[in-house]
Amino acid sequence: MKRHLPPALLRLFLAAAVACAFPFSHARWGQPIYADGPQALFLFILFLAIALGGATVFFGLGSLAQFLFRRQPAPVTIAADLILFFAFTGTLIYGGVAAF
């Protein structure tokens, strides 16, 4: 049990970073939203929902990887989490910049 807790906490922290990637990248580098107040708020909420969905999938795939690599040393699980993190974050950042 003690061996599985640090990678799970790391995965939870990385999932929070994945959830922030899409809205932050759109707000920082994306095209401005040409809409009224309620429509712009709806688009931002939609971006946040997409990011939370990506973070949920990331957390689920990381947990599956931890289960599949349970006999391996902990650095293997952490490496799998980091590979998934960079894949998800890169995709969401690209999507945030390219949206609208």
N, C-alpha and C positions, 0 to 999 in steps of 0.2 A: 504494500500500500504506500509506504513512504517513497518508494522508487518512482511511482506513477504520479505523485502529486506535483512536483516541480514542472514536468513537461505539460501537465494539464493547466497549471496556472500561467505558464508561458503562452500556451495556446489561447487562453482566455484574453490575455493582454494583446496578443497579435490579432485576435478577432475584433477587438475594439478599434485597433488601428485600421483594419480592413474596412470596418463600417464607416470610418471617417474619410477614407480615400476618395470615394466618388463625389460626395458633395464638396469637399475641400478643393479638389482639383478643378471642378467646374466653377466654383466661386473664384478661384485664383487665376486660372488660365483659360477657362472656357469662354464661349460667346455670351454676351449679355442677353438676358431674357427680356424680350420685347413684349410684355404683357401687362395687364392691369394687376392690381394688388392681389385679389383672390386667385387669379390664374397663375401668377408668379409663385404664390405660396403653394398652390397645388403642385406645380412642377418641382419645387424644392422638396415637398413632402414625398413626391414620387421618386426623386433621386435618393432621398433618405431610405425609402422602402426598398429600393433596388440594392442599396449598400447593405442594409440589414439582412436582406436575403442572401447576399454574397457572403456576409460574415457568418451566417448560420450554416451555409453549405461548407464554408471553410472549416468551421468548428466540427461539423459532422465528419468531414473527410479526414481531418486531423485525428479525431477520436478513432475512426476506423483504422488509420495507419498505426496508431498506438496499440490497438488491439492486435493487428496483424504482426507487428514487430515486438510483441510483448516478451519474446525470448531473447531479443537482441539487447545490446547495451543501450543505455539512455541516449547517448549522442546520436544514434541512428534515428530514434524517434524525433529528436530535436532537429536533425537535418531534414527529415521529411516535413516537419512543420514549417521550417524556413523556406523550403522549396515551394510548398503550397502557398505560403505567405507572399513570396515574391511573384508567383504566377497570378494570384488573385488580385494583389495590389496593383501590379502592372496593368492588368486588364481593366480594372476599375478606374485607374487614373487615365488610361487611354480613352475609355468610355466617357469619363467626365469632361475631358478636354474636347472630345469630338461631338458631344451632345449639343444639338441645336447650333 
